[in-house]
Amino acid sequence: MKHAWAIIFFLFSCIHARAQQKSEEVLVNKILQTIARQDDSVYASLFPKFATLWNMVLSYKDTSIIGNRRIANLRANMRSVQQFDPEFNDAIINDFKFIYKKGLDSGLHWRDVLIARYELEKAPLPKELIGFEKIVPYRLRGYIFVQDLLTRKIFCIAVKDVHGFNNQWYGGRIINLLEAETIEEYYEKLAVEKKVLKDVLVAQLYAMMDTPGQAEDSAALAAAKQHQTTNTLKIDVPEDEEKKQTATEVIERKLYTGLFDNEIKMELYIRSLKGKCPQPVCGWDALYKFQDMEDYIVLDVTKGEGGKLVLTEEDVGVMEISIQGDKVTGEWTSFKDKTSVDVVLTEKKEVKNRKLFMLDDILEGGMNFGDDE
C-alpha cells in the first residue's frame, strides 16, 4: 500500500513539475508546441492547480489592515481562483480547441510556425480577484506573433492568465487568433470580426439565415457557430418587456482626462448606448481610474436632473457631471463622510483602438487587454 501511494505521489510530482516553466519565454514556446501538436493534455498541465493556489490563499498572512482586507476578499471568491485550473474551467480547453481549428480555417499550418515575437504586459485585476496579487505577484496578458513558414504570413495569438510565482511560470490561456503583424492591426481586425459575429449571431437568433453556407465563407463566420466556446461576444436574449428596453448597441465612446480635486489625475470612460427606447440614447456605461490606482472601476450610470449624469461607485461615492461639448464638469461626493470635490475633465480626441477595446472588455467582463497610449 505504501508503495502504491509512493507511485501516485511520484506521478503527481512529475505532472506538477511539468507545469512549471522557468521563464515566460519558455512558457510561450511551450504553449506554441502544444498547439502545434494539438496536445490539450500537456497544455492543461501548464496551468496551476487550484489546490496549490488555494492553499497559498489560505496560508497567506499579512500584518497590515489593507493586506488582510485584500486577501479576505479573495478568500470570499473561491470560484475566481478555480477559473485558472482546467479541471474546474472547461472553457480553457474549449478555447484551445477552438483556436486550433480557427487557425486551420484561416490557412495556418500549425506544425510549420515559428515564433516571431511576443509581448506580455501586466494585467489589471478585476474586483473579484483583489488580493490575488498577494500570492501571484506577476499576472500578465499579451500577444504571441507567429509566422507560417509555408505562407510567410504573420498571425497574432491573444493570450491571458500568464502567472508568475515562486520563480516559476504557469498558464497562458489562448483566447483568439487573427492574421496580423502588429497589435494595432490585430485590434482593427478584431473590430471587424466582432461586427461580423454579431450580425451572424443576431441573424441566427431570429432565424433569418436562409443559406447554411453563408457562415462558412470565412474563419470569423465559422467561429459564430461555436461562439459558446469563446468569450469574443455574448448576446443575451431578452426575457421580458423590461429587458427589451435594455440598451444593447454602443453608439458613442468618449474618454475624458483631467483632474479630480484640482490635483489628482483622473480618467473617465463613457459609452452611450442605443436600445429600444424612443430616445436616441437609452443608457450609458462608464469606468473611471485615478493616478494612484492600477485598475479601472465600473460605475453605475443614471440620468439626473437637467440632463446631468449620475455615476455611482458602489459603497464609495457618487459623481454628478455635466457634459458640454468636449468638457466635463461636476462634483464627486463620498458616501462615508459626505465630503465633496470638484471634477474637471476634457475629452481626449485621439484614442488608440487597443485602449478602447480594453475599456470595453472591462465593461463586458472580457479580456481587459492593454492600457497604453
C-alpha positions as CSV (number, residue, x, y, z in Angstrom):
1,M,0.0,0.0,0.0
2,K,2.8,2.4,0.9
3,H,4.4,1.5,-2.4
4,A,1.3,2.4,-4.3
5,W,1.0,5.7,-2.6
6,A,4.6,6.4,-3.4
7,I,3.9,5.8,-7.1
8,I,0.9,8.1,-7.0
9,F,2.9,10.8,-5.3
10,F,5.7,10.4,-7.8
11,L,3.3,10.7,-10.8
12,F,1.6,13.8,-9.2
13,S,5.1,15.4,-8.7
14,C,6.0,14.7,-12.3
15,I,2.8,16.3,-13.5
16,H,3.2,19.3,-11.2
17,A,6.8,19.8,-12.2
18,R,6.0,19.6,-15.8
19,A,3.6,22.5,-15.4
20,Q,6.4,24.7,-14.1
21,Q,8.4,26.8,-16.6
22,K,11.5,28.7,-15.6
23,S,10.6,31.9,-17.6
24,E,7.8,33.5,-19.6
25,E,9.8,32.8,-22.8
26,V,10.0,29.1,-22.1
27,L,6.2,29.1,-21.3
28,V,5.4,30.9,-24.5
29,N,7.4,28.3,-26.5
30,K,5.7,25.5,-24.6
31,I,2.2,26.9,-25.4
32,L,3.0,27.1,-29.1
33,Q,4.4,23.5,-29.0
34,T,1.2,22.2,-27.5
35,I,-0.9,23.9,-30.2
36,A,1.2,22.6,-33.0
37,R,0.8,19.1,-31.7
38,Q,-2.8,19.6,-30.8
39,D,-1.9,18.3,-27.3
40,D,-4.5,19.6,-24.9
41,S,-3.4,17.4,-22.1
42,V,0.1,18.9,-22.0
43,Y,-1.5,22.3,-22.5
44,A,-3.7,21.7,-19.5
45,S,-0.6,20.8,-17.4
46,L,0.8,24.3,-17.9
47,F,-1.8,25.8,-15.6
48,P,-1.5,26.0,-11.8
49,K,-3.6,23.6,-9.8
50,F,-6.5,25.1,-7.9
51,A,-5.4,23.1,-4.8
52,T,-1.9,24.7,-5.0
53,L,-3.3,28.3,-5.4
54,W,-6.0,27.9,-2.7
55,N,-3.5,26.5,-0.2
56,M,-1.4,29.6,-0.8
57,V,-4.5,31.8,-0.3
58,L,-5.5,30.2,3.0
59,S,-1.9,30.1,4.4
60,Y,-1.1,33.7,3.4
61,K,-0.5,36.1,6.4
62,D,-0.3,39.9,6.3
63,T,0.2,42.2,9.2
64,S,-1.3,45.2,7.5
65,I,-5.0,46.0,7.7
66,I,-5.3,46.7,3.9
67,G,-3.4,43.5,3.1
68,N,-5.7,41.5,5.3
69,R,-8.8,43.0,3.7
70,R,-7.5,42.2,0.2
71,I,-6.7,38.6,1.0
72,A,-10.1,38.3,2.8
73,N,-11.8,39.4,-0.4
74,L,-10.0,36.7,-2.3
75,R,-10.9,34.0,0.2
76,A,-14.6,35.0,-0.3
77,N,-14.3,34.4,-4.0
78,M,-13.1,30.8,-4.3
79,R,-14.6,30.4,-7.8
80,S,-12.5,33.2,-9.1
81,V,-9.4,31.2,-8.3
82,Q,-10.8,28.0,-9.7
83,Q,-11.1,29.6,-13.1
84,F,-7.4,29.2,-13.7
85,D,-7.5,25.4,-13.4
86,P,-8.7,23.4,-16.5
87,E,-10.2,20.8,-14.2
88,F,-12.7,23.4,-12.9
89,N,-12.9,25.6,-16.1
90,D,-13.7,23.7,-19.2
91,A,-13.6,26.9,-21.3
92,I,-9.7,26.8,-21.1
93,I,-9.6,23.6,-23.2
94,N,-12.6,24.6,-25.3
95,D,-10.7,27.8,-26.3
96,F,-7.6,25.7,-27.1
97,K,-9.6,23.5,-29.5
98,F,-11.4,26.5,-30.9
99,I,-8.2,28.4,-31.7
100,Y,-6.6,25.4,-33.2
101,K,-9.5,24.9,-35.6
102,K,-9.7,28.7,-36.3
103,G,-6.1,28.6,-37.3
104,L,-6.7,25.7,-39.7
105,D,-9.7,27.6,-41.1
106,S,-7.5,30.6,-41.6
107,G,-5.0,28.7,-43.6
108,L,-2.4,28.5,-40.8
109,H,0.0,25.5,-40.8
110,W,0.4,24.9,-37.1
111,R,3.3,22.5,-37.5
112,D,5.2,24.9,-39.6
113,V,5.1,28.0,-37.5
114,L,7.9,30.0,-35.8
115,I,7.6,32.5,-33.0
116,A,8.3,35.9,-34.4
117,R,8.0,37.7,-31.1
118,Y,5.8,38.0,-28.1
119,E,4.6,41.0,-26.0
120,L,3.4,40.4,-22.4
121,E,2.2,43.1,-20.0
122,K,0.7,43.4,-16.6
123,A,-3.0,42.5,-16.4
124,P,-5.4,44.6,-14.3
125,L,-7.2,42.8,-11.5
126,P,-11.0,42.5,-11.7
127,K,-12.8,43.3,-8.4
128,E,-13.3,39.6,-7.5
129,L,-9.6,38.9,-7.8
130,I,-8.5,41.7,-5.4
131,G,-5.9,40.0,-3.2
132,F,-4.7,37.6,-5.9
133,E,-1.6,39.8,-6.3
134,K,-0.5,38.7,-2.8
135,I,0.1,35.1,-3.9
136,V,0.7,35.6,-7.6
137,P,2.8,38.8,-8.0
138,Y,3.1,38.5,-11.8
139,R,-0.1,38.3,-13.7
140,L,0.4,39.0,-17.4
141,R,-1.5,39.0,-20.7
142,G,-0.5,39.9,-24.2
143,Y,0.2,38.6,-27.7
144,I,2.2,35.9,-29.4
145,F,3.1,36.7,-33.1
146,V,3.9,33.6,-35.1
147,Q,5.0,33.2,-38.8
148,D,3.7,30.5,-41.0
149,L,6.9,29.3,-42.7
150,L,5.0,28.0,-45.7
151,T,2.9,31.1,-46.5
152,R,5.2,33.7,-44.7
153,K,2.0,35.1,-43.1
154,I,2.1,36.5,-39.6
155,F,-0.6,35.7,-37.1
156,C,-1.3,37.1,-33.7
157,I,-2.5,34.9,-30.8
158,A,-4.1,36.7,-27.9
159,V,-3.2,35.1,-24.5
160,K,-4.1,35.9,-20.9
161,D,-3.7,34.5,-17.4
162,V,0.1,34.1,-17.6
163,H,1.1,33.7,-13.9
164,G,4.5,34.0,-12.3
165,F,5.1,33.0,-8.6
166,N,7.7,31.1,-6.6
167,N,10.2,31.8,-9.5
168,Q,8.1,29.7,-11.9
169,W,5.7,30.5,-14.7
170,Y,2.3,28.9,-15.4
171,G,-0.8,29.3,-17.5
172,G,-1.2,31.1,-20.8
173,R,-4.8,30.8,-21.9
174,I,-5.2,31.4,-25.6
175,I,-8.4,33.2,-26.5
176,N,-8.2,34.4,-30.0
177,L,-6.2,34.3,-33.2
178,L,-6.1,36.7,-36.2
179,E,-3.8,37.3,-39.1
180,A,-2.0,40.5,-38.0
181,E,1.6,41.8,-37.9
182,T,1.0,44.4,-35.2
183,I,-1.2,44.8,-32.1
184,E,-2.9,47.8,-33.8
185,E,-3.7,45.6,-36.9
186,Y,-5.0,42.9,-34.6
187,Y,-7.5,45.2,-32.9
188,E,-8.6,46.7,-36.2
189,K,-9.4,43.2,-37.5
190,L,-10.9,42.3,-34.1
191,A,-13.4,45.2,-34.6
192,V,-14.4,43.8,-37.9
193,E,-14.7,40.2,-36.6
194,K,-16.9,41.3,-33.7
195,K,-19.3,43.1,-36.1
196,V,-19.4,40.1,-38.4
197,L,-20.0,37.7,-35.5
198,K,-22.7,40.0,-34.1
199,D,-24.5,40.1,-37.4
200,V,-24.4,36.4,-37.8
201,L,-25.5,35.6,-34.3
202,V,-28.4,38.0,-34.5
203,A,-29.4,36.5,-37.8
204,Q,-29.3,33.0,-36.3
205,L,-31.2,34.2,-33.2
206,Y,-34.1,35.4,-35.3
207,A,-33.9,32.5,-37.9
208,M,-33.0,35.0,-40.7
209,M,-30.1,33.0,-42.1
210,D,-31.6,31.1,-45.1
211,T,-28.5,29.7,-46.6
212,P,-26.4,27.5,-44.2
213,G,-23.3,28.0,-46.3
214,Q,-23.3,31.8,-45.5
215,A,-21.5,31.1,-42.3
216,E,-18.7,29.2,-44.0
217,D,-17.2,32.0,-46.1
218,S,-14.6,33.0,-43.5
219,A,-13.0,31.9,-40.3
220,A,-14.8,34.6,-38.4
221,L,-18.2,33.5,-39.6
222,A,-17.4,29.9,-38.9
223,A,-16.5,30.9,-35.4
224,A,-20.0,32.1,-34.9
225,K,-21.3,28.6,-34.8
226,Q,-19.0,27.8,-31.9
227,H,-19.4,31.1,-30.1
228,Q,-20.2,29.4,-26.8
229,T,-16.6,28.2,-26.7
230,T,-15.1,31.7,-26.8
231,N,-15.7,35.0,-25.0
232,T,-15.4,37.1,-28.1
233,L,-19.0,38.0,-28.0
234,K,-22.1,37.4,-25.8
235,I,-25.7,38.2,-26.8
236,D,-28.4,37.8,-24.3
237,V,-32.0,37.1,-25.3
238,P,-34.5,39.4,-23.5
239,E,-36.7,37.5,-21.1
240,D,-39.4,40.2,-20.5
241,E,-40.5,43.6,-21.6
242,E,-38.2,45.4,-19.2
243,K,-35.2,43.7,-20.6
244,K,-36.3,44.5,-24.1
245,Q,-35.8,48.2,-23.3
246,T,-32.2,47.5,-22.3
247,A,-29.6,49.4,-24.3
248,T,-27.6,46.9,-26.5
249,E,-25.6,48.9,-29.1
250,V,-22.7,51.3,-28.5
251,I,-23.3,54.4,-30.5
252,E,-20.6,56.6,-29.0
253,R,-17.4,56.3,-26.9
254,K,-15.7,59.1,-25.1
255,L,-12.6,59.1,-23.0
256,Y,-12.0,62.1,-20.7
257,T,-8.9,63.1,-18.8
258,G,-8.3,65.8,-16.2
259,L,-8.2,66.5,-12.5
260,F,-10.0,65.3,-9.5
261,D,-9.9,67.7,-6.6
262,N,-7.7,70.0,-8.7
263,E,-4.6,67.8,-8.3
264,I,-5.3,64.1,-8.8
265,K,-5.1,62.9,-12.4
266,M,-8.2,61.0,-13.5
267,E,-9.6,59.2,-16.5
268,L,-13.3,58.7,-17.2
269,Y,-14.7,56.5,-20.0
270,I,-18.3,56.8,-21.0
271,R,-20.2,54.7,-23.6
272,S,-23.6,55.9,-24.9
273,L,-25.9,53.0,-25.7
274,K,-28.8,52.7,-28.1
275,G,-31.7,50.4,-27.4
276,K,-35.4,50.0,-27.9
277,C,-36.5,53.2,-26.0
278,P,-37.8,56.1,-28.1
279,Q,-34.8,58.3,-27.3
280,P,-31.6,58.3,-29.3
281,V,-29.6,57.2,-26.2
282,C,-31.2,54.5,-23.9
283,G,-28.4,54.1,-21.4
284,W,-24.7,54.5,-20.5
285,D,-21.7,52.5,-19.3
286,A,-18.8,54.1,-17.5
287,L,-15.4,53.5,-15.9
288,Y,-13.0,55.7,-14.0
289,K,-9.5,55.5,-12.7
290,F,-7.3,57.7,-10.6
291,Q,-3.5,58.1,-11.0
292,D,-2.7,56.1,-7.9
293,M,-4.9,53.1,-8.9
294,E,-3.9,50.1,-11.0
295,D,-7.4,49.2,-12.1
296,Y,-10.5,50.8,-13.6
297,I,-13.7,50.8,-11.6
298,V,-17.1,50.1,-13.2
299,L,-19.7,52.7,-12.4
300,D,-23.5,52.6,-12.4
301,V,-24.9,55.4,-14.6
302,T,-28.3,57.0,-14.4
303,K,-29.7,60.3,-15.7
304,G,-30.2,63.0,-13.2
305,E,-31.9,66.4,-13.3
306,G,-31.2,68.9,-16.0
307,G,-29.5,66.3,-18.3
308,K,-26.8,65.5,-15.8
309,L,-25.3,62.0,-15.5
310,V,-25.1,60.4,-12.1
311,L,-22.2,57.9,-11.8
312,T,-22.1,55.7,-8.7
313,E,-19.2,53.6,-7.3
314,E,-20.8,51.1,-5.0
315,D,-20.3,51.7,-1.3
316,V,-17.8,54.5,-2.0
317,G,-19.2,57.6,-3.6
318,V,-21.3,59.3,-6.3
319,M,-20.3,61.7,-9.1
320,E,-22.7,64.1,-10.8
321,I,-21.5,65.6,-14.0
322,S,-22.5,67.9,-16.9
323,I,-21.1,67.4,-20.4
324,Q,-20.8,70.5,-22.6
325,G,-19.0,69.8,-25.9
326,D,-15.7,68.3,-25.0
327,K,-15.7,69.5,-21.4
328,V,-16.9,67.6,-18.3
329,T,-17.5,69.4,-15.0
330,G,-19.0,68.0,-11.9
331,E,-18.7,67.0,-8.3
332,W,-17.9,63.8,-6.5
333,T,-19.3,63.1,-3.0
334,S,-18.1,60.5,-0.6
335,F,-20.8,58.2,1.0
336,K,-18.8,57.9,4.1
337,D,-18.2,61.5,5.3
338,K,-20.2,63.4,2.7
339,T,-17.2,65.4,1.6
340,S,-17.3,66.7,-2.0
341,V,-14.6,67.5,-4.5
342,D,-14.6,69.1,-8.0
343,V,-14.1,67.2,-11.2
344,V,-12.9,68.9,-14.4
345,L,-12.1,66.8,-17.5
346,T,-11.5,67.3,-21.2
347,E,-12.3,64.8,-24.0
348,K,-9.2,63.0,-25.4
349,K,-9.6,63.3,-29.2
350,E,-7.2,60.6,-30.3
351,V,-7.5,57.2,-28.5
352,K,-6.0,54.0,-29.9
353,N,-8.3,51.2,-30.9
354,R,-6.4,49.0,-28.5
355,K,-7.3,51.1,-25.5
356,L,-11.0,51.3,-26.5
357,F,-11.2,47.6,-26.8
358,M,-9.5,47.2,-23.4
359,L,-12.0,49.6,-21.8
360,D,-15.0,47.8,-23.5
361,D,-13.7,44.4,-22.3
362,I,-13.6,45.6,-18.7
363,L,-17.2,46.7,-19.0
364,E,-18.2,43.4,-20.7
365,G,-16.2,41.2,-18.3
366,G,-13.8,40.2,-21.0
367,M,-10.1,40.2,-21.7
368,N,-9.1,43.6,-20.3
369,F,-6.3,44.0,-22.8
370,G,-4.0,46.9,-23.0
371,D,-3.6,50.2,-21.1
372,D,-1.1,52.1,-23.1
373,E,-1.2,55.3,-25.1
